[in-house]
Amino acid sequence: MFWKKMKQTTDPKECLEQESLREAFRYTFKGGRVFLMEFKQKPVEVLDISAGGMAFKNNGFKQYDVDQVNLLLDIPNYIGNTKFSAQLRILNITDESICQCIFENCPVEKYELIHKYVLEMQKTEIKTKK
C-alpha cells in the first residue's frame, strides 16, 4: 500500500485549517455547559473531551498522576448504557494550569461511546446556534 506524502506548510491559513480538523472529534464545553467529575478524589471541571482523552483545570495534580474515572455520559438521542470507565493519566500540565490527559486501558466500545458523545454534543450545539 502506498501512502500519499503530506506536504509541510508554513502558510498560516493552511495551518489554521489543519488545527480546525483536530477539533472535529473533540468537544469543548462552553456557553454555560459544564462537565464536572472527580480525579484523585478532587473535583475538576472538564474543559474538553475526545476519545483519546480530556483536559481539565488543575487542582493540585502532578504530571503523570493517574486515576480510574467513572463517567455517566448524558448522550442526546442515545438509548443504551452510557457508563464510561477508564484510567486517566495526566500527560502534560500547561502554563495556564490545564491538565492534558489520555485514557488508558479503555476497550474499543468505550472509545466508540466517547465518539458518539462528542458527535451528539456537536450536533446539539449546531442546532442551538441556528
Secondary structure, DSSP 8 states (H G I E B T S, - for coil): -----------HHHHHHHHHHHGGGEEE--TT--EEEEETTEEEEEEEEESS-EEEE-SS--TT-EEEEEEE---TT--S--EEEEEEEEEEE-TT-EEEEEEES--HHHHHHHHHHHHHHHHHHHHHH-
